[in-house]
Amino acid sequence: MMQAPFQNTIAHLAHVSGRGYWSGKSVSLTFLPAEPDTGIVFRRVDVAGKPMIPALASHRTDAQLRTKLVCGGASVEMVEHVLAALYGMGIDNCIVECDGAEMPGMDGSAYAMALAIHQAGRITCDQPARYRRIEQTIRIGDEQAYVEANRAQVPGLTLVYHLDYGPSSPIPSTSSSCLLNPEEFLTSIAPARTFLTESDAAKLQQSGLAQHVTHRDLVIFGKSGPIDNQLRFPDECSRHKLLDLIGDLALCGQRLDGMVFACRSGHNLNGRMAERIQSSSDPSNDSLLKAA
Ligand SMILES: [Zn+2]
């Protein structure tokens, strides 16, 4: 189902709170309705002056295994699931107040946030939504890992993710796809959880990170599958990678009309694709993309 071609915000406040995966710190988020053309903006209410950090690729900075935004002296990180929840639920304008730098990890998925946004309701204003139609192929990465954006075969944003860590990985190779819309996002993409191998999880904890995180706070793969846990979907890992891709593409700052295929990509490649799309939206740059 196509979304209405007008901008949406949430009808009521929504709250979510939890602990950051990396820092272990408690953090509360409040999603606030916002005026047309606000976009998605984070506001650090725990920092003097309550600085605003627009969720745009031009504020993205490289960080290990997560997406981080920096604007002025303020930053927010692990924003990808929050952004996926808003973008996936069709929200164009929202202020996300947070009282810490790291977004809550929840159960490793975006479900709690997407559900809170769904329950807050969506209202449409009379300003046309900002769309970017992908007209020519954009490819970022190499033969091993890449993201490629192409002209849409069907109206809307179609996403495909191919996950393959090789035959020796305990994480099975799977592919997932979706035509992005709020109903499918809420039921089929938002619940897909973050995952790690047992050895990567041990390395993180040895380095002093994620001390409070247990086998139930995300999916940890041992040699014979998820440890002390069950998958929510047979392709949960590639669905989670779709979720991350949606959150990173939200940094384009507008809705997309196109087909994005990602193979083994992570936040860095996804974010660079969002940067390319955002920067090519500037009419002074070479016009890979034209306004729909
Ligand atoms: Zn993720």
Residues whose N, C-alpha, C, O or C-beta is under 5 A from the ligand:
A	BS01	ZN	T194 H240 D244
